[in-house]
Amino acid sequence: MTGLHIPGFPRIGAKRELKFALEHYWRGEADAEALLAVASQLRSRHWQLQQDAGLDYVSVNDFSLYDQVLDHACMFGLIPERFRDGSTDSELDNYFRMARGRAPSGEPVRALEMTKWFDTNYHYLAPELDNNTCPSLAPHKLLNEIEQARAEGFNPKPVLIGPVTLLWLSRGENRLNHLPALLEQYAALLAQLGAQSLEWVQIDEPILALDLPSQWQQALRTAYAALGAQSVKLLLTTYFGDLRDNLDLCLGLPVDGFHLDALRGGQEYIQAAKRIGEDQVLSVGIIDGRNIWKTDLNLALEHLRPLKRALGERLWISTSCSLLHVPVDLDRESKLDAEQRSWLAFATQKLSELRILALGLDGQGQEALATNAEAVAARRQSKRIHKPAVAARLNAITEADSRRESPYPTRALEQRNRLNLPLLPTTTIGSFPQTSEIRAARAAYRRGDLSKPEYEQRMLDEIQYCVKQQELLELDLLVHGEAERNDMVEYFGEQLEGYLTTTNGWVQSYGSRCVKPPVIFGDVQRPEPMTVRWSAYAQSLTDKPMKGMLTGPVTMLQWAFVRDDQPRSDTCRQIALALHDEVCDLETAGIAAIQIDEPALREGLPLRRGDWNAYLDWATESFRLSASGVADNCQIHTHMCYSEFNDIIEAVASLDADVITIETSRSNMALLDAFEAFAYPNEIGPGVYDIHSPNTPGVEEMVGLIEKAAQRIPADRLWVNPDCGLKTRQWPEVIPALERMVKATRILRSRLG
């Protein structure tokens, strides 16, 4: 029988049980015992699903209370000194202090930097290394989960992030200097696992899909020369891309098996099958772990059968990567129509697909394979996918369609005359708190307990409150607060043709933050205005200028599950054209500034630098296409967060946004170095406080950050704003933070003249 396993499973729960348990604990409404009980129940449930699907091993240590990279930092003692000051006896609370800066006990502290996990929309917490870092082993979380799995009758396969990837993902100079000490701890851990008679350990080194400097390639050789000698078998696991020049390196490492991504890794798994040793296994990630389309199982079997003949039981089949990136269970989607539902497979259904593939390799499961073939063919032939008018408009795009009328200096003069803003203008990123009242009203509307007019009136009331608070705070450029929006992507997906939205298709973004990505299944177009009435109403309430708020085309693409039957660039341009129409309608309605958020621009970069230019060309063109239809005196903003800008600063400039707001507070303004070195020509709003932490920054702290920014960016092109939107915070947190931000700005205005 072919071996079956997965690199990991979603941990949030089909009903987001982990999210709610975490937030109850953080608010003091539940104790640690209750939180850990929910975690234990979720692990048991997910292991049972894997066992019921016929998997040979269940993944252990893929579960995390917040983030798997943070878990490894704690397991190997990579804990910065500041988390020891003001710490508590509660190990759990110290863990959450690292994650979010605050916990039910212990002193508030600056949290670890949060950034994107490779090219996904999952955020990890970056370990910090310095000369005082001394790795040490604390494996109790992993050992306890192995013990739980065995006690419940499951066959565990522990999952570890490899030591070289862990160092690569960390922050600090000379990270590889820590490799020898870290390897000692990894070797000690593997020895403990081997002593427990565990057969396999999955050890993930996804950096093999990246351009690696020679010293990092050598670090991998050094690491596995040490770790490959342990008694437990190692399944070296890569995903998210092809290995290219690292393929020889990977296959030459002294491990017992390899897992390769057969979706994003091209045909490398076929090469690997011919080259691995006679005592090594090959795990082929043939089911897409990052998208929700039903697999063409018959086509997959065509690729797998030759490997089965060559490798026999040394062939394993799996998902391409952890299923962390897809929703848990399609069976909870009761509102999708039958046709749409037949196209999809969530995490639980992907387990079933693995079982059907294994049966197919043994000449069984013909009925299931026939059903799958019908569904795949029906989606391909569906008349709901293609719209001739959209294709015609796409083909008619010219270079002039993605250019503003005048260059930035000319536009800036007209915008200053129209907006009449002071030095260091203050604004926010767009969203304000999604209060319990807002969420209750939305839920009541969807249940049918509130009529559409009643619901919309409540949202108008929330907008009025939000505008009033901003006026009291004396902010300069206001926003309507986005009370009516459930999510910055899903909201638009619900209104654009070519998208479908789910009821329970939740995916973890970070910690307890979950998003519900819409699904792009066909050609995209806008049937009617989406935001104009809300922004126009907000503008009618104030004499101050109001920003219209849109999500940009690249983010609308990246943060959705995207159709796989045409180039992503074509889909992105379709979205851009739909947004272009919305931008023009906002301008016509009297909105003088329009923000088109692109937080996903950086994460969309291909993993290999040689592939960047092609992506950046169509991504930046799509943004300009969405923004190009307005007059010079209409100010275009964009926002990006948790991105390393150094490598793409020219592309950021080529967006030609009049104002860009960015996350900088966790990096202590270090991210601005890229804008200074490049001499970024337009206006910048570096975030002066971290909205992802419940800590409220002090005035002097923000003054210091603004001063650092002013040393890099001329004051007449500098804005002041939070790092990101405020939807996840509460009004009692938001008001004092913004009051301090405004006060800090006034202090700097007086100093800078």
Secondary structure, 3 states (H helix, E strand, C coil): CCEECCCCCCCCCCCCHHHHHHHHHHCCCCCHHHHHHHHHHHHHHHHHHHHHCCCCCEEECCCCCCCHHHHHHHHCCCCCHHHCCCCCCCHHHHHHHHHHCCCCCCCCCCCCCEEECCCCCCEEECCECCCCCCCCCCCHHHHHHHHHHHHCCCCEEEEEECHHHHHHCCECCCHHHHHHHHHHHHHHHHHHHHHCCCCEEEEECHHHHCCCCHHHHHHHHHHHHHHCCCCCEEEEECCCCCCHHHHHHHHCCCCCEEEEECCCCCCHHHHHHHHCCCCCEEEEEEECCCCCECCCHHHHHHHHHHHHHHHHHHEEEEECCCHHHCCCCHHHCCCCCHHHHHCECCHHHHHHHHHHHHHHHCCCCHHHHHHHHHHHHHHHHCCCCCCHHHHHHHHCCCHHHHCCCCCHHHHHHHHHHHHCCCCCCEECCCECCCCHHHHHHHHHHHHCCCCHHHHHHHHHHHHHHHHHHHHHHCCCEEECECCCCCCCCHHHHCCCEEEECCCCCCEEEECCEEECCCEEEEEEECCCCCCHHHHHHHHHCCCCCEEEEEECHHHHHHCCECCCCCCHHHHHHHHHHHHHHHHHHHHHCCCCEEEEECCCCCCCCCCCHHHHHHHHHHHHHHHHHHHCCCCCCCEEEEEECCCCCHHHHHHHHHCCCCEEEECCCCCCCCCHHHHHHHCCCCEEEEECCCCCCCCCCCHHHHHHHHHHHHHHCCHHHECEECCCCCCCCCHHHHHHHHHHHHHHHHHHHHHHC
